[in-house]
Amino acid sequence: MDTTLSITNSSRLQVSEFILVGLPGIHEWQHWLSLPLALLYILALIANILILITIQHEPSLHQPMYQLLGILAIVDIGLATTIMPKILAILWFDAKAISLHECFAQIYAIHTFMCMESGIFLCMAVDRYVAICYPLQYSSIVNEASVIKATLSMVLRNGLLTIPLPVLAAQRHYCSRNEIDHCLCSNLGVTSLACDDVTINRVYQLVLAWVTLGGDMGLVFASYALIVRSVLRLNSAEATSKALSTCSSHLILIVFFYTAVIVLSVTHLAGRKVPFIPVLFNVLHNVMPPAFNPMVYALRTQELRVGFQRVLGLGENVSRK
């Protein structure tokens, strides 16, 4: 009997672990992807830790906008760390086995962090909306207390709504196949191996995506539509330019994040003909935003850029120049 199978109390065969095969169709040379993926992961860790240190040490950055950016950095570190160590272990050491409990925990973590990132983008969009459309009331509406409340609400919303995904997956019966054509435990990839009906799993994931990602995306773009309408009413070109510059970094990250979500969904349609494409996009979507989010803010935000320079000991050289 296969060592990956065990007998349950009901005398039915039940797999005791899953096998993550990596990138389907390109197993022979998929290890070459380990170097760029490892570099992206290291970049994500260093850049986001630097963001946190800079915001902590710079009093001028103790503002709601940068506090939300710090929360986004924590979420990005969690998202990348949820998947990258296991992916690199697969590519470097051929460590493809993963226990059922670890797999279900990864399903929960991936979806929670992904929804958290979307939720933080929504909070940042509301912050920019209030700052531009109601500047006189900004300090009374958006403050440290409101940031804490918004963050806790996002944690509770996403943490609770995501729980049914691994719970429903754990209730399925996995009686024969245990090889997942992926580098990580995706909910649909795992439940596709089940021997019983998984309709409820698929329906709930669709509902979760529409309620969280879809709902957040709609509210984010509605906020920016109101911002654009408010900016167009300004008579001063200088004021218009300043208003747009305050949210340009955030808008770039939003467009990148939600475009990646849409592209990831579309690539699943090509999954049968070129199976490794949606898998690769799924991996990149979990590691590229954490790596590039801090870089976009560092390049586009002067206050943060100056803070980086001071933390790295470059402040004196810059001021001399």
C-alpha positions in Angstrom: 0.0 0.0 0.0 1.2 3.6 -0.7 2.8 5.0 2.4 0.9 8.2 1.9 -2.4 6.5 2.6 -3.8 5.6 6.0 -6.9 3.8 7.2 -9.5 5.9 9.0 -11.9 4.8 11.7 -14.6 4.3 9.0 -12.3 1.8 7.2 -12.0 4.1 4.2 -8.7 5.1 2.7 -7.6 8.7 3.6 -4.4 10.3 2.5 -2.2 11.4 5.3 -0.2 14.0 3.4 -0.3 16.0 0.1 2.5 16.2 -2.5 3.2 19.6 -4.0 4.6 18.8 -7.4 5.7 22.3 -8.2 5.2 23.9 -11.6 3.3 21.4 -13.8 4.8 20.7 -17.2 8.2 22.2 -16.5 9.5 20.0 -13.6 12.8 19.4 -15.4 14.0 23.0 -15.2 11.7 24.6 -12.6 14.7 24.8 -10.1 16.1 27.6 -12.2 13.3 29.7 -10.9 14.5 29.4 -7.3 17.1 32.2 -7.7 14.7 35.0 -8.8 12.1 33.8 -6.4 14.6 33.8 -3.5 15.8 37.3 -4.5 12.2 38.6 -4.6 11.6 37.1 -1.1 14.7 38.6 0.4 13.9 41.9 -1.2 10.4 41.7 0.2 11.7 41.0 3.7 14.4 43.7 3.7 12.3 46.4 2.1 9.3 45.9 4.4 11.4 45.7 7.5 13.2 48.9 6.5 9.7 50.5 6.0 8.7 49.5 9.6 12.0 50.7 11.1 11.8 54.0 9.2 8.3 54.7 10.3 9.1 53.8 13.9 12.2 56.0 14.1 10.9 59.1 12.2 8.5 61.2 14.2 7.4 63.0 11.0 6.1 59.7 9.7 3.8 59.1 12.7 0.8 59.9 10.6 -2.2 57.8 9.6 -1.1 57.4 6.0 2.3 56.0 7.0 0.8 53.9 9.9 -1.4 52.2 7.3 1.7 51.7 5.2 3.4 50.0 8.1 0.5 47.7 8.6 0.6 46.9 4.9 4.3 46.1 5.3 3.5 43.6 8.1 0.8 42.0 5.9 3.2 41.7 3.0 5.8 40.0 5.2 3.2 37.6 6.4 1.9 36.9 2.9 5.4 36.2 1.4 6.5 34.1 4.4 3.4 32.0 4.2 4.4 30.5 0.8 8.1 31.2 0.0 10.0 29.0 2.5 8.0 25.9 1.3 8.3 26.8 -2.4 12.1 27.2 -2.0 12.3 23.9 -0.1 10.5 22.2 -3.0 12.8 23.8 -5.6 16.0 23.3 -3.7 15.6 20.1 -1.6 12.6 18.4 -3.4 10.7 18.6 -0.1 7.3 18.2 -1.7 5.4 16.5 1.1 3.1 18.6 3.3 0.8 17.3 6.0 -2.9 17.9 5.8 -3.0 20.2 8.8 -0.1 22.3 7.4 -1.8 22.5 4.0 -5.1 23.6 5.5 -3.3 26.2 7.6 -1.6 27.6 4.5 -4.9 27.9 2.7 -6.2 30.0 5.6 -3.1 32.2 5.9 -2.9 32.9 2.1 -6.5 34.0 1.8 -6.4 35.9 5.1 -3.3 37.9 4.2 -4.6 38.5 0.6 -7.9 39.8 1.9 -6.1 41.9 4.5 -4.0 43.5 1.8 -7.1 44.4 -0.1 -8.7 45.8 3.1 -5.7 47.9 3.9 -5.8 49.4 0.4 -9.4 50.3 1.0 -8.4 52.0 4.3 -5.7 53.9 2.5 -8.1 55.0 -0.2 -10.5 56.3 2.4 -7.6 58.1 4.1 -6.7 59.9 0.8 -10.4 60.7 0.1 -10.8 62.4 3.4 -7.5 64.2 3.1 -8.3 65.7 -0.3 -12.1 66.1 -0.1 -12.4 67.2 3.5 -8.9 68.6 4.4 -10.2 70.8 7.3 -11.9 67.9 9.0 -9.1 65.4 8.3 -7.3 65.5 11.7 -10.6 64.9 13.5 -11.8 62.1 11.2 -8.6 60.2 10.6 -6.3 59.8 13.6 -4.5 57.0 15.5 -7.7 55.7 17.1 -9.5 55.4 13.7 -6.5 53.6 12.2 -6.6 51.1 15.1 -10.3 50.6 14.6 -10.0 50.2 10.9 -7.2 47.7 11.3 -9.0 45.6 13.9 -12.2 45.6 11.7 -10.1 44.3 8.7 -8.5 41.6 10.9 -11.8 40.5 12.2 -13.6 40.6 8.9 -11.0 38.7 7.0 -10.0 36.4 9.8 -13.6 35.2 10.4 -14.7 35.1 6.8 -11.7 33.0 5.7 -12.2 30.3 8.4 -14.8 28.3 6.4 -12.3 27.7 3.6 -9.9 25.4 5.5 -12.8 24.0 7.6 -14.8 23.0 4.5 -11.6 21.6 2.8 -10.8 19.5 5.9 -14.3 18.0 5.8 -13.8 16.6 2.4 -12.7 13.0 1.9 -9.3 12.5 0.1 -9.3 8.8 -0.7 -6.9 8.3 -3.6 -4.9 11.1 -5.3 -2.7 13.3 -3.2 -0.6 15.1 -5.7 -1.4 18.9 -6.0 -0.3 20.4 -9.4 1.0 23.5 -7.6 3.8 24.9 -5.4 1.4 25.9 -2.7 -1.9 24.7 -1.1 -4.5 26.6 -3.1 -8.1 25.9 -1.9 -9.4 24.8 -5.3 -6.2 22.8 -6.0 -6.6 20.8 -2.8 -10.3 20.3 -2.9 -10.1 19.1 -6.6 -8.5 16.0 -5.1 -11.5 15.1 -2.9 -13.6 12.1 -3.7 -16.8 13.7 -2.6 -18.8 16.7 -3.7 -16.9 20.0 -3.5 -19.6 22.4 -4.8 -19.9 24.2 -1.5 -16.1 24.8 -1.4 -16.1 26.4 -4.8 -19.2 28.5 -4.1 -17.9 29.8 -0.8 -14.6 30.8 -2.4 -16.4 32.6 -5.1 -18.6 34.4 -2.5 -15.6 35.3 -0.4 -13.8 36.7 -3.4 -16.8 38.9 -4.3 -17.5 40.1 -0.8 -13.9 40.9 0.1 -11.7 41.6 -3.0 -14.6 42.6 -5.2 -16.3 44.7 -2.6 -13.0 46.4 -1.6 -12.1 47.1 -5.3 -15.5 48.7 -5.9 -15.2 51.0 -2.9 -11.5 51.8 -3.7 -12.3 53.0 -7.2 -15.4 54.8 -6.0 -13.2 56.7 -3.6 -10.8 57.6 -6.3 -13.7 58.7 -8.6 -14.8 61.1 -5.9 -11.2 62.3 -5.4 -10.8 63.0 -9.2 -14.1 64.8 -9.2 -13.0 67.0 -6.3 -9.6 67.6 -7.8 -11.1 68.7 -11.1 -13.0 71.4 -9.3 -9.8 73.0 -8.0 -9.0 76.2 -9.8 -5.3 76.1 -9.0 -3.0 73.9 -11.2 -0.5 73.8 -8.3 -3.2 72.6 -5.9 -4.4 70.0 -8.4 -0.8 68.7 -8.8 -0.2 68.5 -5.1 -3.5 66.7 -4.5 -2.7 64.1 -7.2 0.9 63.6 -6.0 -0.3 62.7 -2.4 -2.1 59.7 -3.7 -0.1 58.7 -6.8 2.0 56.1 -4.9 -1.1 54.5 -3.4 -2.9 54.5 -6.8 0.0 52.7 -8.5 -0.1 49.9 -5.8 -3.8 49.6 -6.1 -3.8 49.3 -9.9 -0.9 46.8 -9.7 -2.7 44.7 -7.0 -6.1 44.5 -8.6 -4.7 44.1 -12.1 -2.7 41.1 -10.9 -5.9 39.7 -9.3 -7.8 40.0 -12.6 -4.8 38.6 -14.6 -4.6 35.7 -12.2 -8.3 34.9 -12.7 -8.0 35.1 -16.5 -4.9 32.9 -16.7 -6.9 30.0 -15.1 -8.8 29.8 -18.3 -5.6 28.9 -20.1 -4.6 26.4 -17.3 -5.5 23.3 -19.2 -3.5 24.1 -22.3 -0.5 25.7 -20.5 -0.9 24.5 -16.8 2.2 26.1 -15.3 1.1 29.7 -16.3 -1.7 30.1 -13.7 0.5 28.4 -11.1 3.4 30.7 -11.8 1.2 33.8 -11.8 -0.3 32.7 -8.5 3.2 32.4 -6.9 4.3 35.8 -8.3 1.1 37.5 -7.1 2.0 36.4 -3.6 5.6 37.6 -3.7 5.8 40.5 -6.2 3.5 43.0 -4.4 5.4 42.5 -1.0 8.7 43.1 -2.9 7.6 46.2 -4.9 5.2 48.0 -2.6 7.9 49.5 -0.5 10.0 50.5 -3.5 7.1 52.4 -5.1 6.5 54.3 -1.9 10.2 55.0 -1.4 10.5 56.4 -5.0 7.3 58.4 -5.0 7.2 59.8 -1.4 9.8 62.3 -0.4 9.2 62.1 3.3 9.7 58.3 3.3 12.7 58.6 1.0 14.4 61.1 3.4 13.5 58.8 6.3 15.2 55.9 4.6 18.3 57.9 4.1 18.5 58.9 7.7 17.9 55.3 8.9 20.7 54.1 6.6 23.0 56.9 7.7 22.9 58.8 4.5 21.1 61.8 5.9 24.2 63.9 6.5 25.6 63.3 3.0 22.2 64.2 1.4 22.0 67.4 3.4 25.5 68.5 2.4 24.6 68.1 -1.2 
